[in-house]
């Protein structure tokens, strides 16, 4: 496990500025992102904002939180452990080239300093809300992605949403079980 730095709850630019500056960027500079930046990005994605009630940074139907967040960097593959605000080390090999191949050879996936992969465990929500639960999963994925993109801007970083990929190949790269379905790849890094 890698414990991440405590997230900051006050940034240097306003929400309005981050919204105005958000753009999809597909070219990244050859620069790593820091542990502090990773901490902020993952906290924005699914971090706990109210420890008493275990509420997170995004709304979730029934507070069931079906999303699982994975991070790929040159240092390996990691799973975001929300409760500990930590990274579980799943492997120490750079899998970004393989993820890029699973993403139909989109170079930005390999070139970004980090790739955040959002996956869903649908049963967490469909067990309560049946078929309607699937819609709630996709809504939460949208909330989560927007938080990541806005946090990237606030950190002076760039990002791009990627939905074009082969599900089976992404699952193989990440070593996911059958209960986890990849929904989004979000490359993040310094603008190139």
N, C-alpha and C positions, 0 to 999 in steps of 0.2 A: 504494500500500500504506500502511496505517496500522499501525505496530507497537504492539501492546498492552502495557500495563504488565505486569511480571513477576507471575504469580499468587502469592498467598500460600498457604501450606500449613498455616496455623494460624488458626482462626477465634475468635470471641468467645463462641460458645455451643456446647454439646456436640451430638454427633450425635443423642443421645436427645431433646434439646430441639427440634431441627429436625424430627425425625420427629413429635413430639407436636404441633408448631405448624403443620405443613403442611396447608393447605386450598386448595381451588380458589376463587380470587377472580375475580369477573367485572366488578368496578368498580375503575377505576384513577384515581389523582390526576393532575392535570396537572403532572407533574414529569418532567424528563428523567432518565435514569440515566447515571451517570458512566462514563468509560472504564475505571476500575478495576473497577466492577461488571460491565461487559460482559466484561472480561478474565476475571474469576472465573467468570462464567456459561459462557463458551465453553470455558474450561479444564476445568470440571466436565463439560461435554458430551463433549469428545473430546480434551482437552489431553494432551500428552505428560507422563508421570509418571516415565519411566525412559528417559533419552536414550540410554544405552548399547544398549538393546535395542529402542528406539523403541516402547515400550509406552505405552498411553493410560489415561485415567481410567476406562474401562469395558472389560469383557471383550469379546473378539471372536473368533469361531470362526476358528482358524488364524491369528489376528492379521492378518486380511485387511481389516478396517475398511471396510465398505461404505458407511458413512454420510458424507454431505456436509452441512455446516451453513451456513445462510444467515441473515443478520440484516437486518431492516428497521427503520429508525428514521425520524424526521423528516428526517434528513440523507441518507437514501438506502438503497440496497441493497448489501449486502456479502456476500462469501463468506469463511468462516473458513479461513485457511490454517494448518493444524495445525502443520506443521514449523517455520514461522516465528513462530507465535503472533501472527498478524497478520490484519488484515482487508484483503482485496482489494476495491477499490472497483469495483462493477459499474454503478453509476448514482447520480446525486445528486438524484433526485426522490423525494419521499415517496410510496411505493407502498402504504402501509398502508390507505388507503381502498379501493384496488383489491383488495388481499388480503382485506379484510373482505367485499367483494362476492363474491369467490371462495369465502369461508367462509360462504355463505348469509346474508350481512348481519348477522353477529354483531358488534355494536358494540364489544365488548371488544377485538377484533383491531385496530380503528382507534384506540381510545382508549389502549391500552397504550403505554408509552414505547418498547418494543421488541417485535418479534415474532421469535422464533427458529423457523425452518422447517427441519425435519429431512427430508432426502431420502436415498434409497438408490440405489446402483448395484449392482443384484442380481448382475450378472455377476461381480463381484469374488469372490463367495462361491459362486454356483452353478457356476462353472467348476471348482471343486474338489469341492464337496459335492452337486452335482446338485440335484434337487428339494428335498432336506432343507435345502439352503442357504437357501431362502426363510424357513424357520422361524428360522434363526439370525439373519437380518436383523431380524426382528420382535423377537426376544429382545434384541438389541443396542439397538434403538430404545427398548425399555422401560427398559433400564439407563440409557441416556442421558437419557431424559425424567426419570426419578426423580432423577438427579444434578442436573439443571437445577432441578427444583422444590425440592430440599433446599438447594441453593446459594442460591436466591432467598430462602428463609426465613432462612438464616444471614446474608444481607446486609440483612435487614429489608425485603425486597421481597415482592411477591405474584406469583402465576402461576396459569395454568389450562391444562390440556391440551385441545387442540381436535383432534378427529378428523373433524368434519363439515365437509367442503369438497368442491368439485368439482376433481378432480385436473387436468383439462385447463386449467381457469381458473388454478389455482395455478401450473402449469407456464408458462403464458403470462405471468403477472405477473412471475415470476422469470426468464423467458427461458431455461428449462431445455431441454437437448437430450433426445432420446428415451430416453437411457440412465438418466436421473435420474427417480425416482418420488417425489413428495412423500408423506410418512408422517404428519407431525405438524406442527401449528402450536402454539407455546407463547408466548402473550402474557405479557410480564413488565413490571412497573412498581411504583410505589409504590401501596399500597392506597388506594382512594378512600373 
